[in-house]
């Protein structure tokens, strides 16, 4: 399953740079997004290095999810594709 890194998880005064909002292809509502909670997420660099994260919860009512990584991704990662693997 593919997804796109949309933004950091953020508030008015803070950005959580190791947590990202991800829009998942084919997921259009909150109940479908809740079904992929706990799945593994892989972001690949141009050189082939893989950085792994995990889907933590649904975000909003349009099928977006929050993904947590141990360390933050580089800023260039925003807007790029990630791969979501089944549980």
ROSE-4610 file (N, C-alpha, C; in Angstrom, 1 decimal, always signed):
// ROSE-4610
residu = [X/X/X/X/X/X/X/X/X/X/X/X/X/X/X/X/X/X/X/X/X/X/X/X/X/X/X/X/X/X/X/X/X/X/X/X/X/X/X/X/X/X/X/X/X/X/X/X/X/X/X/X/X/X/X/X/X/X/X/X/X/X/X/X/X/X/X/X/X/X/X/X/X/X/X/X/X/X/X/X/X/X/X/X/X/X/X/X/X/X/X/X/X/X/X/X/X/X/X/X/X/X/X/X/X/X/X/X/X/X/X/X/X/X/X/X/X/X/X/X/X/X/X/X/X/X/X/X/X/X/X/X/X/X/X/X/X/X/X/X/X/X/X/X/X/X/X/X/X/X/X/X/X/X/X/X/X/X/X/X/X/X/X/X/X/X/X/X/X/X/X/X/X/X/X/X/X/X/X/X/X/X/X/X/X/X/X/X/X/X/X/X/X/X/X/X/X/X/X/X/X/X/X/X/X/X/X/X/X/X/X/X/X/X/X/X/X/X/X/X/X/X/X/X/X/X/X/X/X/X/X/X/X/X/X/X/X/X/X/X/X/X/X/X/X/X/X/X/X/X/X/X/X/X/X/X/X/X/X/X/X]
num = [1/1/1/2/2/2/3/3/3/4/4/4/5/5/5/6/6/6/7/7/7/8/8/8/9/9/9/10/10/10/11/11/11/12/12/12/13/13/13/14/14/14/15/15/15/16/16/16/17/17/17/18/18/18/19/19/19/20/20/20/21/21/21/22/22/22/23/23/23/24/24/24/25/25/25/26/26/26/27/27/27/28/28/28/29/29/29/30/30/30/31/31/31/32/32/32/33/33/33/34/34/34/35/35/35/36/36/36/37/37/37/38/38/38/39/39/39/40/40/40/41/41/41/42/42/42/43/43/43/44/44/44/45/45/45/46/46/46/47/47/47/48/48/48/49/49/49/50/50/50/51/51/51/52/52/52/53/53/53/54/54/54/55/55/55/56/56/56/57/57/57/58/58/58/59/59/59/60/60/60/61/61/61/62/62/62/63/63/63/64/64/64/65/65/65/66/66/66/67/67/67/68/68/68/69/69/69/70/70/70/71/71/71/72/72/72/73/73/73/74/74/74/75/75/75/76/76/76/77/77/77/78/78/78/79/79/79/80/80/80/81/81/81/82/82/82/83/83/83/84/84/84/85/85/85/86/86/86/87/87/87]
x = [+0.9/+0.0/+0.9/+0.5/+1.3/+0.7/+1.4/+1.0/+1.8/+1.4/+2.2/+2.3/+3.6/+3.8/+3.3/+2.3/+1.6/+2.2/+2.4/+2.9/+3.4/+4.1/+4.4/+3.1/+3.1/+2.0/+2.4/+1.5/+1.8/+0.6/+1.0/+0.0/+0.3/-0.3/-0.1/+1.3/+2.0/+3.3/+4.4/+4.0/+5.0/+4.9/+6.0/+6.0/+6.6/+6.0/+6.6/+7.3/+8.6/+9.3/+9.6/+9.2/+9.3/+7.9/+6.9/+5.5/+4.9/+4.4/+3.9/+2.5/+1.8/+0.4/+0.6/+0.0/+0.2/-1.2/-1.4/-2.6/-2.4/-3.2/-3.0/-3.9/-3.4/-4.1/-5.2/-6.4/-7.5/-8.2/-7.8/-8.4/-9.1/-10.5/-11.3/-12.0/-12.0/-12.7/-12.0/-12.4/-11.7/-11.7/-12.8/-12.9/-11.9/-11.7/-10.7/-9.3/-9.1/-7.8/-7.5/-8.5/-8.3/-7.8/-8.2/-7.8/-6.4/-5.6/-4.2/-3.3/-3.9/-3.2/-2.3/-1.0/-0.1/+0.8/+0.4/+1.2/+2.6/+3.5/+4.9/+4.9/+5.7/+5.9/+7.3/+7.7/+9.1/+9.2/+10.2/+10.5/+11.9/+12.1/+13.4/+14.1/+15.4/+16.2/+16.5/+17.1/+17.5/+18.7/+19.4/+20.5/+20.1/+18.8/+18.3/+18.2/+18.6/+18.5/+17.0/+16.6/+15.3/+15.1/+14.1/+13.8/+12.4/+12.3/+11.1/+10.3/+9.0/+8.1/+6.9/+5.9/+4.7/+3.5/+2.4/+1.1/+0.6/+0.4/-0.1/-1.6/-2.2/-3.7/-4.2/-5.5/-6.2/-6.1/-6.1/-6.0/-7.1/-8.1/-9.2/-10.2/-11.1/-12.2/-12.0/-10.9/-10.7/-9.7/-9.4/-8.6/-7.1/-6.7/-5.2/-4.9/-3.6/-3.1/-1.9/-1.6/-0.3/+0.7/+1.9/+3.0/+4.1/+4.6/+5.7/+7.0/+8.1/+9.4/+10.3/+11.3/+12.2/+12.9/+13.5/+14.1/+13.3/+13.4/+12.7/+13.3/+12.5/+13.0/+13.6/+14.4/+14.8/+13.7/+13.8/+12.8/+12.4/+13.3/+13.0/+12.0/+11.8/+10.8/+9.4/+9.1/+7.7/+7.2/+6.1/+5.6/+6.0/+6.8/+7.3/+6.4/+6.6/+5.8/+6.5/+5.7/+6.1/+5.4/+5.9/+5.2/+4.7/+3.4/+2.8/+2.6/+3.2/+3.2/+2.1/+1.5/+0.4/+0.9/+0.0/+0.4/+0.9]
y = [-1.2/+0.0/+1.2/+2.3/+3.5/+4.6/+5.6/+6.7/+7.9/+9.1/+10.3/+11.1/+11.5/+12.3/+13.7/+14.1/+15.4/+16.5/+16.2/+17.3/+16.6/+17.4/+17.0/+17.0/+16.3/+16.5/+17.8/+18.7/+20.0/+20.6/+21.6/+22.4/+23.9/+24.8/+26.2/+26.6/+26.1/+26.5/+25.5/+24.2/+23.2/+22.3/+21.7/+20.7/+19.4/+18.3/+17.0/+16.4/+16.6/+16.3/+14.8/+14.0/+12.5/+11.9/+12.7/+12.2/+12.9/+12.2/+12.7/+12.3/+13.2/+12.9/+12.3/+11.2/+10.5/+10.2/+10.6/+10.3/+9.0/+8.0/+6.7/+6.5/+6.0/+5.8/+4.7/+5.0/+4.1/+4.1/+4.9/+5.0/+6.4/+6.3/+7.6/+7.9/+7.1/+7.4/+6.9/+7.4/+7.1/+5.6/+4.9/+3.5/+2.7/+3.0/+2.3/+2.6/+3.9/+4.3/+3.5/+3.3/+2.6/+1.2/+0.6/-0.8/-1.0/+0.1/-0.1/+0.4/+0.7/+1.1/-0.1/+0.2/-0.9/-1.4/-0.9/-1.4/-0.7/-1.4/-0.9/+0.0/+1.1/+2.1/+2.2/+2.2/+2.3/+3.5/+4.3/+5.4/+5.2/+5.2/+4.9/+6.2/+6.3/+7.5/+7.2/+8.2/+8.0/+7.0/+6.8/+5.8/+4.4/+4.3/+3.0/+2.7/+3.6/+3.4/+3.4/+2.5/+2.5/+3.0/+3.8/+4.3/+3.8/+3.1/+2.4/+3.2/+3.2/+3.8/+2.9/+3.4/+2.6/+3.5/+3.1/+3.8/+3.8/+5.0/+5.0/+5.2/+6.0/+6.2/+6.9/+7.0/+7.7/+9.2/+10.0/+11.4/+12.1/+12.6/+13.3/+12.3/+12.7/+11.9/+11.5/+11.9/+11.7/+10.6/+9.8/+8.6/+8.8/+9.9/+10.2/+9.4/+9.1/+8.5/+9.2/+9.0/+9.5/+8.4/+8.7/+7.7/+8.3/+7.4/+7.8/+7.0/+7.8/+7.3/+7.5/+6.6/+6.8/+8.1/+8.4/+9.7/+10.3/+11.6/+12.3/+12.1/+12.2/+12.1/+13.5/+13.6/+14.9/+15.7/+17.0/+17.8/+17.6/+17.1/+16.7/+15.6/+14.9/+13.7/+14.2/+15.4/+15.9/+15.9/+15.3/+15.3/+14.0/+13.2/+12.0/+10.8/+9.7/+8.5/+7.6/+6.9/+5.8/+4.6/+3.5/+2.2/+1.7/+1.3/+0.8/-0.7/-1.4/-2.9/-3.4/-4.5/-5.1/-5.6/-5.7/-6.2/-7.6]
z = [+0.0/+0.0/+0.0/-0.7/-0.8/+0.0/+0.4/+1.1/+0.7/+1.1/+0.9/+2.2/+2.5/+3.7/+3.4/+4.2/+3.9/+4.8/+6.1/+7.0/+8.3/+9.1/+10.4/+11.2/+12.3/+13.3/+14.1/+14.2/+14.7/+15.4/+16.3/+16.9/+16.6/+17.3/+17.0/+17.3/+18.3/+18.7/+18.5/+18.2/+18.2/+16.9/+16.5/+15.4/+16.1/+15.8/+16.3/+15.1/+15.0/+13.8/+13.6/+14.5/+14.3/+14.1/+14.0/+13.7/+12.5/+11.6/+10.3/+10.0/+9.3/+8.8/+7.4/+7.2/+5.9/+5.3/+4.1/+3.3/+2.6/+2.8/+2.3/+1.0/+0.0/-1.3/-1.0/-1.5/-1.3/+0.0/+0.9/+2.2/+2.3/+2.4/+2.3/+3.6/+4.6/+5.9/+7.1/+8.2/+9.5/+9.8/+9.6/+9.9/+9.1/+7.9/+7.0/+7.5/+7.9/+8.4/+9.7/+10.6/+11.8/+11.6/+10.4/+10.1/+9.9/+9.6/+9.3/+10.5/+11.6/+12.8/+13.2/+13.5/+13.9/+12.7/+11.5/+10.3/+10.3/+9.7/+9.5/+8.3/+8.4/+7.3/+7.0/+5.7/+5.2/+4.3/+4.6/+3.7/+3.2/+1.9/+1.3/+0.8/+1.1/+0.5/-0.9/-1.6/-2.9/-3.1/-2.0/-2.0/-1.6/-1.2/-0.9/+0.6/+1.5/+2.9/+3.3/+4.2/+4.6/+6.1/+6.3/+7.6/+8.0/+9.1/+9.5/+10.5/+10.4/+11.4/+11.6/+12.3/+12.6/+12.7/+12.1/+12.1/+13.5/+14.1/+15.5/+15.7/+14.8/+14.9/+13.7/+13.6/+12.5/+12.8/+11.8/+11.9/+11.1/+11.8/+11.1/+10.5/+9.7/+9.1/+7.7/+7.1/+5.6/+5.3/+6.2/+6.0/+6.2/+6.7/+7.0/+8.3/+8.5/+9.7/+10.2/+11.5/+12.1/+12.1/+11.7/+11.7/+12.6/+13.4/+14.3/+13.9/+13.8/+13.5/+14.8/+15.0/+16.1/+16.0/+14.9/+14.6/+13.5/+13.4/+12.3/+11.0/+9.9/+8.6/+8.2/+7.1/+6.6/+6.1/+6.0/+5.5/+4.1/+3.3/+1.9/+1.8/+2.9/+2.8/+2.7/+3.1/+3.0/+1.6/+1.3/-0.1/-0.8/-0.3/-1.0/-0.6/-1.3/-1.1/-0.1/+0.6/+1.6/+1.2/+1.8/+1.6/+2.9/+3.0/+4.2/+4.0/+4.9/+4.8/+5.7/+5.3/+6.1/+7.4/+8.4/+9.8/+9.7]
